[in-house]
Amino acid sequence: MPEYSRRALEILRQPLEDRRICLSRVSGTYTFPANFLLVGAMNPCPCGFFPDMRRCTCTGQEIGHYLQKISRPILDRMDLCAEAERVSSGELWKSVQKAESSAQIRERVQKVQKRQQERYKNTAYQFNGELEPKDLERYCPLSPDAKQFLEYVFDGGHLSIRGCHKVLKVARTIADMEEKEQIEEGHIQESYGYRMIDKKFWET
């Protein structure tokens, strides 16, 4: 993603948030649908080895300039961020042996999709990611422990309101994968973990 200019990436803020694009011209304002799935990837630094300081050849200034291509508002609009750490050859073979097949993954995904479609039957929604803030409380019931943990990270300043909403929607999907209607603390913790990437790199 940092290969794109920051200006180009910032233009994604509205469609990521509203799933539409508004263009203002002399003749008027035009709105177009833009419901899409953004999948992006980046290295942690220009050379790709940070935070392994034995191999990284970048200066602190170069790393900072590189990371600033991705703004906090853009990060805040992403549902999931995951770090792919370097693994040893032994770990690689273990992961290959334990890996699910594409058919197994497809079956799990389709099962969760069906569960969500049944939940949102006769509504404007199809999937959890489409939920508007006003409907989160209705469709994302929290256990007392889950609510307490979410309030803890929010009150601690670790989440924006937008980030809190995204944590809830991802946790809703994690609970669906476990065939649970109530969102438990573990679901919130896992969902929150997918938003921690900025704490590791953007605050270094």
Sine and cosine of phi, psi and omega as CSV:
sin_phi,cos_phi,sin_psi,cos_psi,sin_omega,cos_omega
0.00,0.00,-0.60,0.80,-0.01,-1.00
-0.92,0.40,-0.14,0.99,0.08,-1.00
-0.94,0.33,-0.33,0.94,0.09,-1.00
-1.00,0.09,0.41,-0.91,0.05,-1.00
-0.94,0.35,0.44,-0.90,0.02,-1.00
-0.88,0.48,-0.60,0.80,0.00,-1.00
-0.88,0.48,-0.69,0.73,0.01,-1.00
-0.89,0.46,-0.65,0.76,0.00,-1.00
-0.93,0.36,-0.60,0.80,-0.02,-1.00
-0.90,0.43,-0.46,0.89,0.02,-1.00
-0.89,0.45,-0.37,0.93,0.00,-1.00
-0.96,0.28,-0.20,0.98,-0.11,-0.99
-0.86,0.51,-0.73,0.68,-0.02,-1.00
-0.92,0.39,-0.77,0.64,0.00,-1.00
-0.90,0.44,-0.52,0.85,0.07,-1.00
-0.91,0.41,-0.57,0.82,-0.05,-1.00
-1.00,0.09,-0.72,0.69,-0.16,-0.99
-0.96,-0.27,-0.16,0.99,-0.06,-1.00
0.85,0.52,0.57,0.82,0.08,-1.00
-0.40,-0.91,0.33,-0.94,0.03,-1.00
-0.85,-0.53,0.73,-0.68,0.06,-1.00
-0.93,-0.38,0.82,-0.58,0.03,-1.00
-0.91,-0.42,0.81,-0.59,0.02,-1.00
-0.98,-0.22,0.82,-0.57,0.04,-1.00
-0.78,-0.63,0.13,-0.99,0.01,-1.00
-0.86,0.51,-0.60,0.80,-0.05,-1.00
-0.98,0.19,-0.16,0.99,0.02,-1.00
0.56,-0.83,-0.12,-0.99,0.01,-1.00
-0.94,-0.33,0.73,-0.68,-0.07,-1.00
-0.86,-0.51,0.70,-0.72,-0.02,-1.00
-0.90,-0.45,0.74,-0.68,-0.01,-1.00
-0.80,-0.60,0.58,-0.81,0.05,-1.00
-0.93,0.37,0.58,-0.81,0.01,-1.00
-0.51,-0.86,0.85,0.53,0.00,-1.00
-1.00,0.01,0.98,-0.19,-0.12,-0.99
-0.67,-0.74,0.24,-0.97,0.05,-1.00
-0.94,-0.33,0.88,-0.47,0.02,-1.00
-1.00,-0.06,0.85,-0.53,0.09,-1.00
-0.86,-0.51,0.89,-0.46,-0.05,-1.00
-0.78,-0.62,0.33,-0.94,0.04,-1.00
-0.60,-0.80,0.44,-0.90,0.04,-1.00
-0.37,-0.93,0.38,-0.93,0.16,-0.99
-1.00,0.10,0.32,-0.95,0.05,-1.00
-0.97,0.23,-0.17,0.99,0.02,-1.00
-0.29,-0.96,0.16,-0.99,-0.02,-1.00
-0.84,0.54,-0.62,0.78,-0.02,-1.00
-1.00,0.09,-0.35,0.94,0.08,-1.00
1.00,-0.09,0.00,1.00,-0.10,-0.99
-0.97,-0.25,-0.20,0.98,0.03,-1.00
-0.87,0.49,0.66,-0.75,0.19,0.98
-1.00,-0.08,0.34,0.94,0.08,-1.00
-0.98,0.22,1.00,-0.05,-0.12,-0.99
-0.94,0.33,-0.21,0.98,0.07,-1.00
-0.96,0.28,-0.46,0.89,-0.06,-1.00
-0.93,-0.37,-0.40,0.92,-0.04,-1.00
-0.93,0.36,0.75,-0.66,-0.01,-1.00
-0.96,-0.29,0.12,0.99,-0.07,-1.00
-1.00,0.03,0.52,-0.85,0.13,-0.99
-0.99,0.13,0.28,-0.96,0.05,-1.00
-0.86,0.52,-0.61,0.79,0.01,-1.00
-0.91,0.41,-0.65,0.76,0.02,-1.00
-0.91,0.42,-0.65,0.76,0.02,-1.00
-0.91,0.42,-0.70,0.71,0.01,-1.00
-0.88,0.48,-0.69,0.72,0.01,-1.00
-0.89,0.45,-0.64,0.77,-0.01,-1.00
-0.90,0.43,-0.74,0.68,-0.03,-1.00
-0.92,0.39,-0.50,0.86,-0.03,-1.00
-0.94,0.35,-0.16,0.99,0.11,-0.99
-0.89,0.46,-0.48,0.88,0.01,-1.00
-0.96,-0.27,0.95,-0.32,-0.08,-1.00
-0.98,0.20,0.33,-0.95,0.06,-1.00
-0.86,0.50,-0.68,0.74,0.03,-1.00
-0.86,0.51,-0.57,0.82,0.06,-1.00
-0.93,0.37,-0.72,0.69,0.04,-1.00
-0.85,0.53,-0.63,0.78,-0.05,-1.00
-0.92,0.40,-0.38,0.92,-0.01,-1.00
-1.00,-0.01,-0.01,1.00,0.01,-1.00
-1.00,-0.08,0.71,-0.70,-0.04,-1.00
-0.96,0.27,-0.65,0.76,-0.10,-0.99
-0.72,-0.70,0.73,-0.68,0.14,-0.99
-0.74,-0.68,0.81,-0.59,-0.03,-1.00
-0.76,-0.65,0.64,-0.76,0.04,-1.00
-1.00,-0.10,0.78,-0.62,0.06,-1.00
-0.99,-0.13,0.99,-0.15,-0.05,-1.00
-0.99,0.15,0.41,-0.91,0.05,-1.00
-0.92,0.40,0.68,-0.74,0.00,-1.00
-0.87,-0.50,0.39,-0.92,0.06,-1.00
-0.98,0.18,0.24,-0.97,0.01,-1.00
-0.88,0.47,-0.60,0.80,0.03,-1.00
-0.89,0.45,-0.68,0.73,0.03,-1.00
-0.92,0.40,-0.57,0.82,0.00,-1.00
-0.88,0.47,-0.73,0.69,-0.01,-1.00
-0.93,0.38,-0.59,0.81,0.05,-1.00
-0.89,0.46,-0.67,0.74,-0.03,-1.00
-0.92,0.38,-0.57,0.82,0.03,-1.00
-0.91,0.41,-0.65,0.76,-0.02,-1.00
-0.92,0.39,-0.54,0.84,-0.06,-1.00
-1.00,-0.05,-0.11,0.99,-0.12,-0.99
-0.91,0.41,0.61,-0.79,0.10,-0.99
-0.96,0.26,0.47,-0.88,0.09,-1.00
-0.98,0.22,0.31,-0.95,0.04,-1.00
-0.87,0.50,-0.59,0.80,0.00,-1.00
-0.91,0.42,-0.64,0.76,0.03,-1.00
-0.91,0.41,-0.67,0.74,0.01,-1.00
-0.90,0.43,-0.69,0.72,0.02,-1.00
-0.86,0.51,-0.66,0.75,0.01,-1.00
-0.89,0.46,-0.68,0.74,0.01,-1.00
-0.90,0.43,-0.69,0.72,-0.02,-1.00
-0.89,0.45,-0.70,0.71,-0.01,-1.00
-0.90,0.44,-0.58,0.81,0.03,-1.00
-0.91,0.43,-0.68,0.74,0.02,-1.00
-0.93,0.36,-0.64,0.77,0.04,-1.00
-0.87,0.50,-0.69,0.73,0.00,-1.00
-0.89,0.45,-0.65,0.76,0.02,-1.00
-0.87,0.49,-0.68,0.74,-0.01,-1.00
-0.94,0.35,-0.65,0.76,0.01,-1.00
-0.90,0.45,-0.58,0.81,0.06,-1.00
-0.94,0.35,-0.62,0.79,0.01,-1.00
-0.89,0.46,-0.66,0.75,-0.11,-0.99
-0.99,-0.16,0.32,0.95,0.05,-1.00
-0.85,0.53,0.69,-0.73,0.00,-1.00
0.92,0.40,0.40,0.92,0.12,-0.99
-0.84,-0.54,0.02,-1.00,0.03,-1.00
-0.99,0.14,-0.05,1.00,-0.07,-1.00
-0.97,-0.22,0.39,-0.92,0.18,-0.98
-0.87,-0.50,-0.61,0.79,-0.10,-0.99
-0.74,-0.67,0.31,-0.95,-0.04,-1.00
-0.85,0.52,-0.61,0.80,-0.05,-1.00
-0.89,0.45,-0.27,0.96,-0.03,-1.00
-1.00,0.02,-0.14,0.99,-0.09,-1.00
-0.85,0.52,0.72,-0.70,0.11,-0.99
-1.00,0.08,0.43,-0.90,-0.03,-1.00
-0.79,0.61,-0.60,0.80,-0.07,-1.00
-0.91,0.41,-0.33,0.95,-0.04,-1.00
-0.96,-0.29,0.04,1.00,-0.05,-1.00
-0.90,0.44,-0.68,0.74,-0.03,-1.00
-0.89,0.45,-0.60,0.80,-0.03,-1.00
-0.94,0.34,-0.71,0.71,-0.12,-0.99
-0.99,-0.13,-0.12,0.99,-0.01,-1.00
-0.83,-0.56,0.89,0.45,0.00,-1.00
-0.91,0.41,0.73,-0.68,-0.06,-1.00
-0.95,-0.30,0.60,-0.80,0.17,-0.98
-0.95,0.33,0.34,-0.94,0.02,-1.00
-0.82,0.58,-0.66,0.75,0.00,-1.00
-0.92,0.38,-0.62,0.78,0.02,-1.00
-0.91,0.42,-0.67,0.74,0.02,-1.00
-0.90,0.44,-0.66,0.75,-0.01,-1.00
-0.90,0.44,-0.67,0.74,0.00,-1.00
-0.92,0.40,-0.68,0.73,0.00,-1.00
-0.89,0.45,-0.67,0.75,0.04,-1.00
-0.90,0.44,-0.58,0.82,0.00,-1.00
-0.89,0.45,-0.75,0.66,-0.04,-1.00
-0.95,0.30,-0.52,0.86,0.02,-1.00
-0.95,0.31,-0.74,0.67,0.00,-1.00
-0.91,0.41,-0.43,0.90,0.03,-1.00
-0.98,0.19,0.01,1.00,0.03,-1.00
0.99,0.17,0.26,0.97,-0.04,-1.00
-1.00,0.05,-0.18,0.98,-0.03,-1.00
-0.68,-0.73,0.64,-0.77,0.19,-0.98
-0.99,0.15,0.13,-0.99,0.07,-1.00
-0.88,0.48,-0.69,0.73,0.03,-1.00
-0.87,0.49,-0.70,0.72,0.01,-1.00
-0.89,0.46,-0.61,0.79,0.03,-1.00
-0.89,0.46,-0.68,0.74,0.03,-1.00
-0.89,0.45,-0.66,0.75,-0.01,-1.00
-0.93,0.37,-0.62,0.79,0.07,-1.00
-0.86,0.51,-0.67,0.74,0.01,-1.00
-0.89,0.45,-0.69,0.72,-0.05,-1.00
-0.93,0.37,-0.63,0.78,0.05,-1.00
-0.93,0.37,-0.65,0.76,0.04,-1.00
-0.89,0.46,-0.58,0.82,0.06,-1.00
-0.86,0.50,-0.66,0.75,0.01,-1.00
-0.94,0.34,-0.64,0.77,0.04,-1.00
-0.88,0.48,-0.67,0.74,0.05,-1.00
-0.90,0.44,-0.63,0.78,0.04,-1.00
-0.88,0.48,-0.61,0.79,0.01,-1.00
-0.90,0.43,-0.45,0.89,0.05,-1.00
-0.99,-0.11,0.13,0.99,0.03,-1.00
0.86,0.51,0.66,0.75,0.04,-1.00
-0.89,-0.46,0.70,-0.71,-0.01,-1.00
-0.99,0.11,-0.57,0.82,0.04,-1.00
-1.00,0.02,0.67,-0.75,0.02,-1.00
-0.99,0.11,0.83,-0.56,-0.03,-1.00
-0.99,-0.11,0.18,-0.98,-0.02,-1.00
-0.85,0.53,-0.65,0.76,0.00,-1.00
-0.88,0.48,-0.56,0.83,0.03,-1.00
-0.92,0.39,-0.67,0.74,0.03,-1.00
-0.91,0.40,-0.67,0.75,0.00,-1.00
-0.89,0.46,-0.68,0.73,0.02,-1.00
-0.91,0.42,-0.70,0.71,0.02,-1.00
-0.88,0.48,-0.69,0.72,0.02,-1.00
-0.89,0.45,-0.57,0.82,0.01,-1.00
-0.87,0.49,-0.46,0.89,0.02,-1.00
-0.98,0.20,-0.02,1.00,0.03,-1.00
-0.90,-0.43,0.26,0.97,-0.09,-1.00
-1.00,-0.06,-0.05,1.00,-0.11,-0.99
-0.87,0.49,-0.57,0.82,-0.02,-1.00
-0.94,0.35,-0.47,0.88,0.01,-1.00
-0.93,0.36,-0.46,0.89,-0.04,-1.00
-1.00,0.09,-0.68,0.74,-0.13,-0.99
-0.97,-0.26,-0.68,0.74,-0.09,-1.00
-0.98,0.21,-0.15,0.99,0.04,-1.00
-0.91,-0.40,0.23,0.97,0.03,-1.00
-0.98,0.20,0.00,0.00,0.00,0.00
